[in-house]
Amino acid sequence: MADFLPFYGRRRGRKLSDGSKFLLEKKLPLYLLPNKSHNPAKIFTHSPDKIYLEIGFGGGEHLAIEAKNHPENGYIGAEPFLNGVSSLLRHCENQLIKNLRIWPDDIRFQFSLWPNSCLDGVYIMFPDPWPKNKHAGRRIINKDNLAELARLLKNGGELRMASDHPCAKNWILASILGNPNFDWPVVSPDDWNIKPQGWPETRYMKKAIAEGRKPAWFRFKKLVI
């Protein structure tokens, strides 16, 4: 992986509060993913049954609930947006979550270090749609990233995605359906129109629904090739 990768998201938003600064300075080191983590299974204090990665965890609600509900597993969250990192740290501290590690940067810097078939699942919830055609190259779902996710996921592993933006929905489906490494095992429209049971709700999710934007829910499976 190159030392430089183009990054188009925000690093920080509103001014960080003193509490957020404290969390980033004092608590983040306790949860920080090692700079060169060659084996995700070795970064936790326990031996996790399964390992999941969330790319762009936003405020961290989805990832925190998953980690809290499944202490037997290990969870890695990647988010360069410092306001979101401090929010997840607050969830971790308030809920005494220990089975979670945070990478406050572009997760692609870690991908090349990780072995094949090391992840049981990947979550990409409500990614930035980058709806303009000239910005299509900035979308998280692209040929290179899908190739890496296919390599890292175990056979049968889940790629969980959701979006409330028409452009992103179409792009996600077109990209996945055109990729031989993934399957979309659906039976009826309910499979993508209704949030699957057990998927945690987030503030963004609730806001989207309240403002009349209809999310779509996607569960893709890594195929045995």
N, C-alpha and C positions, 0 to 999 in steps of 0.2 A: 504494500500500500504506500502511496506517495506521502511525503511529509506534509504536503499541502493539498487540501481538498476544498473546493469552493463551498462556502456555507452562506445561505441566504436568509436564515431565520434571525430572530432577535436574540441578543445575549441578555438584555435586561429591559424592563418596561418602566413602570413607575418607580420612584425613588425607594430604595430598600429601607425598611424601618430598622430601628436599632435591634429589635428582636430578630429580624431576618438576618441582619449582619452577624449577630451572635451565633445563630444556627449555622451559617455558612463557615464561620471561622472556627467554631469550637466543636460543632457536632458533625459536620460533613466528613472530617477525617475518619470518624468512627464507621461511616457507611461507604466510604469511597472505594470504588473499584480500582484495584492496582493499575498503574499505568501500562504495565505489560502483563496482562492476565492471560497466560498461555492456556489455561484450562479453567473454564468457568466453574467446574465442579469442585475446584480446590480453594475457592475464595470465601467459602462460608465456614462458620464455626461448627456446623453440623454436616452430615453427609446427606444432601438433599435427594429425595426420591425422584423429583423432576426439576428441570430448570427452565424458567421462562424469561423472556426479554420483552420489555416494552420500549418502543422507540418513540420519543416525543411524548412523555407522560403528562405534559401540561401541568395542572395543579396537583397531580399525583393521587387523586381519589381512587381511580380505577386500580392502580397498582397497589396502593396501600390496603385496599379491601381484599384484593386477591391474596396478598402476602399474609394479612391477618387471618383470613379464613383457612389458609393452607400452610401452617407452620412447618409441615413436613417437606415442603418444596423450597427451592431457592429462586429468588427473583432479582433481576437486574433491570434498572431503569436508566435510560439515556435521555438527557434533556439539557441542551445548552442554555436555555432561558433561566437565568439565576433566580428570578422571582418564583418560577415553578419549582426549582430545586429546593428553595427555602420552604415552600409550601409542603412538599413531600417530607422534608425533614421534620416539620412540625407534626405531621401525621405519625411519623415513625416514633417520635418522642412521646407524643400523647398516648399512643396505643401500644407502646412498648414492643414495636416490631423489630425483630432482630434478623430475620431471614431475607434481607433486602440489601442490595448494593447499588450505588449510584455512580453513573458516569456523566459528569456535567459538561459534556462536549459531544462532538460528532462521533457517533458509535462506529462509523466506518473505519476509524483509526484502530479499533479493536478487532474488527472482523478478520483481518489477515492473520492474526495471532491465534485464533481459535481453531480447534480441530474440527474435522467433519462430524456431523451428526451429534453435536454437543447440546442442542437445544430441543426441548419438548414442545415449545410453542413460542410464537412471536405475536405481540400485540401492537397494532398501529391504529390508534383510535382518533378519528376526526383529524387527519393530517391536513396541513395547509393545502388547499386545492390548487393554488397558483392557476387560476382559471384562464388567464390570457395565453394565447398560443405561443407568444414569444417567450413565455416563462415556463413552457412545458418541461424543459430540461431541469427545472428546479424541483419537480415532483419527486417525492420519496419513492414512489413505485416506478421503477425504470428497469431496463434490461439488466444492468450491472448489479443493482441491489437485489433483484429477484434471484439472480444467479448465486449470489452470496447467501441469501436466505435459504435457498434450496440446498446449498451445500451444508449449511449449519444445522438445519432441521433434521431430526430423525425421521425415518420413514413413518408416515402416518401422523407426523407432527402437525399442529394446527397453526395457521396464519390467520389471526383474528383481526378484522378490520371493521370500521364503521365510518360513515360520512353522511353529512346532511347537505352536501353541495352537489347539484346535478352533474357538473363537469367532473368532479372527483369520482362520483359513483361510476360514470361511464368509463373513465380512464382506468379505474381499478379493475372493472370487469373485463374490459378489452385487453388489458395487460395480462391478467391472470389466465383468461381463456385462451390466449395466444401463447401461453407458456407450457411446455410439455411436462414440467416438473410438478404442477399443481392440479388438483381436481376441485370442482365446486359441487359437492354432493347435496343438491337441493331436490325437493319433492314438489313443493308448491310455493306460490308467492309469499306465504306466511314465513317461509324460511329466511327471507330478507326484509320483509316489511314489519315483522314483530321482533322485538328484542328477545334474544334467547334467554331462557330462564337461567338465572345465576350470574348473568353479566352485570357487574356493578354499575350503578348510575353515577354520573358526574355532574358537576355544576354546568359544564358546557352542554351536556346532553339535555338537561332540563331546560336550559335557556333556549336551545334550538327548538325544542318542541313547543315551548311557551310562545315563541315568536313565529310559529307556523311553519317551520322548516322540518320536513319529514326525514328522519334518518333512515339509512339502509344498513343492514347488519350482515356481515359476510364472514363465513367460516370456510376457509380453504384448507385442503389437506395436501401434505407433501406425498407425492406418489412414490411407489417403489419402482425405481428405474433399473 
